[in-house]
Amino acid sequence: MFIDRVTATLIHLRHDLPHAVLALLFGVDRSTISRAVGEVRGLLAACGFAVPDRPGIRLRTLADVFAYAQAEGVVLRLDATEVQVRRPTSHRGGRRAFVSGKKKQNTMKATVVADAKGRTLWGRQPPPRTNARRHRDTG
C-alpha cells in the first residue's frame, strides 16, 4: 500500500532507521523498503518545503529559498553535517567522493536551511556521487 511506503519513508527520514530494520517492522524484504524510500523521497522533494505561516508558498530549490529570504527580509541559518554511510563496493566509480577527511569515515554531506526561529525552509542530501567541493560550490 502507498500509505505504508510513505510511513516507512517518513520513519526512515525522521529516525534514520536502517532499511533492514524497517523491512522487519513492515514484514517485507529490504529491497522493497529501499525501492519505496527512493520513490517516495523523490515525490517529497518534488513537492518542496512549505513556508511556515505562508500557506501556498513552496520552496523547491536553494535559489527559491534565497529569493524568498531577500523578498521577505528573512534571516537564514545554514547548517551542514556528514551522515555516515556504508562503504561503496571497491569497483564502483566515484568511491573516493564518500570519504570524509575530517571524520575518516565514509559519509555523505547533508545541508539544511532554517529561518531565525529554527524552522526548516529547505534541506538536501546530495546524491552519492556528489563530493564536498562540488556541494560547497553549488550550494
Backbone torsions as a table, in degrees:
resi	resn	phi	psi	omega
1	MET	NA	147.7	-178.4
2	PHE	-65.3	-36.8	180.0
3	ILE	-61.0	-40.9	177.9
4	ASP	-64.0	-37.6	179.6
5	ARG	-66.3	-43.0	178.1
6	VAL	-65.2	-43.9	179.7
7	THR	-61.6	-45.7	178.9
8	ALA	-60.8	-41.1	179.9
9	THR	-65.4	-45.1	179.7
10	LEU	-63.8	-38.6	176.3
11	ILE	-63.8	-43.4	179.3
12	HIS	-62.4	-45.1	-178.4
13	LEU	-68.6	-38.3	-176.4
14	ARG	-79.0	-42.5	-173.0
15	HIS	-110.0	-3.1	178.2
16	ASP	55.8	38.0	176.6
17	LEU	-73.5	140.2	177.2
18	PRO	-63.3	153.1	-179.8
19	HIS	-60.0	-34.3	-179.9
20	ALA	-63.9	-38.0	179.0
21	VAL	-69.3	-43.5	177.6
22	LEU	-62.1	-38.2	178.1
23	ALA	-61.2	-39.8	177.9
24	LEU	-64.8	-43.6	-179.2
25	LEU	-64.9	-37.8	-177.2
26	PHE	-93.3	-5.4	177.3
27	GLY	69.7	36.4	178.3
28	VAL	-130.8	177.5	178.8
29	ASP	-78.5	153.0	-179.3
30	ARG	-59.2	-37.4	-179.5
31	SER	-63.8	-32.0	177.2
32	THR	-64.4	-43.3	178.5
33	ILE	-65.2	-44.9	-179.8
34	SER	-59.0	-43.4	179.7
35	ARG	-66.0	-42.7	-179.6
36	ALA	-64.0	-45.1	-179.9
37	VAL	-62.0	-43.6	179.0
38	GLY	-61.3	-42.9	-179.1
39	GLU	-69.9	-45.3	-176.8
40	VAL	-70.3	-36.5	176.4
41	ARG	-60.1	-38.6	176.6
42	GLY	-62.9	-41.4	178.0
43	LEU	-65.2	-42.5	179.4
44	LEU	-64.3	-41.1	179.8
45	ALA	-64.9	-37.7	179.8
46	ALA	-66.5	-28.4	178.4
47	CYS	-73.4	-27.1	-179.1
48	GLY	81.0	-177.8	-179.6
49	PHE	-102.1	132.9	176.9
50	ALA	-76.2	142.0	178.0
51	VAL	-87.9	125.8	178.6
52	PRO	-58.9	138.1	177.7
53	ASP	67.5	9.5	179.4
54	ARG	-136.0	76.6	-178.9
55	PRO	-60.1	141.6	177.9
56	GLY	95.9	-16.2	179.0
57	ILE	-94.6	128.9	178.3
58	ARG	-124.5	132.2	178.0
59	LEU	-105.0	110.0	-175.6
60	ARG	-100.6	-25.4	-178.6
61	THR	-130.5	166.0	177.8
62	LEU	-64.3	-33.7	176.5
63	ALA	-62.5	-38.4	176.2
64	ASP	-60.9	-40.6	-178.9
65	VAL	-64.1	-46.8	-178.9
66	PHE	-66.6	-38.0	177.7
67	ALA	-64.6	-43.6	177.7
68	TYR	-61.5	-45.3	-178.9
69	ALA	-62.6	-41.5	-179.9
70	GLN	-67.7	-43.3	-178.2
71	ALA	-67.8	-35.9	-175.7
72	GLU	-99.0	-5.2	-178.2
73	GLY	69.3	33.7	-178.3
74	VAL	-88.1	133.7	175.1
75	VAL	-85.2	129.6	-177.6
76	LEU	-102.6	148.4	171.9
77	ARG	-121.1	126.1	179.0
78	LEU	-109.2	139.3	177.9
79	ASP	-139.7	143.2	177.3
80	ALA	-133.4	148.4	178.9
81	THR	-145.6	165.2	176.3
82	GLU	-108.3	130.7	179.8
83	VAL	-107.8	124.7	-178.4
84	GLN	-68.5	135.7	179.1
85	VAL	-128.8	165.5	175.0
86	ARG	-66.3	147.6	179.4
87	ARG	-68.4	128.8	178.2
88	PRO	-64.5	158.1	179.9
89	THR	-62.0	154.1	-171.7
90	SER	-65.0	-26.9	-176.6
91	HIS	-99.0	10.1	-178.8
92	ARG	-83.4	133.7	177.9
93	GLY	-68.2	147.2	178.5
94	GLY	77.3	15.9	-176.1
95	ARG	-61.3	-33.9	-177.7
96	ARG	-67.4	-21.7	-179.8
97	ALA	-64.1	-19.3	-178.3
98	PHE	-84.4	-15.0	-172.2
99	VAL	-84.9	125.2	177.6
100	SER	-92.0	125.5	177.1
101	GLY	-68.6	-31.5	-177.4
102	LYS	-75.1	-49.6	-175.6
103	LYS	-90.4	-11.2	-177.7
104	LYS	55.2	37.6	179.3
105	GLN	-136.0	172.4	173.7
106	ASN	-86.6	116.5	-175.3
107	THR	-137.9	164.6	168.9
108	MET	-122.2	149.0	-179.0
109	LYS	-94.5	135.4	178.2
110	ALA	-123.9	141.9	-178.0
111	THR	-124.2	140.7	176.8
112	VAL	-132.2	138.3	175.2
113	VAL	-118.1	129.8	-179.8
114	ALA	-129.7	164.0	175.0
115	ASP	-86.7	-177.4	-176.3
116	ALA	-64.0	-21.5	179.0
117	LYS	-87.6	-1.4	179.0
118	GLY	87.1	9.9	179.7
119	ARG	-83.4	130.0	-177.1
120	THR	-67.9	128.1	176.4
121	LEU	-106.2	-27.1	-176.8
122	TRP	-163.7	147.3	176.5
123	GLY	-148.9	151.5	-178.9
124	ARG	-149.9	131.0	168.8
125	GLN	-113.1	112.6	-172.9
126	PRO	-65.1	157.8	176.3
127	PRO	-64.5	157.2	-174.0
128	PRO	-53.1	-31.3	-176.3
129	ARG	-83.6	-1.1	-179.1
130	THR	-78.6	127.6	176.7
131	ASN	-99.0	169.6	-174.0
132	ALA	-61.3	-40.6	-177.3
133	ARG	-65.9	-46.4	-179.3
134	ARG	-64.0	-39.7	178.7
135	HIS	-63.0	-42.8	-179.3
136	ARG	-66.2	-39.4	-177.5
137	ASP	-71.8	-28.5	-176.3
138	THR	-99.3	-15.2	-175.5
139	GLY	-148.7	NA	NA
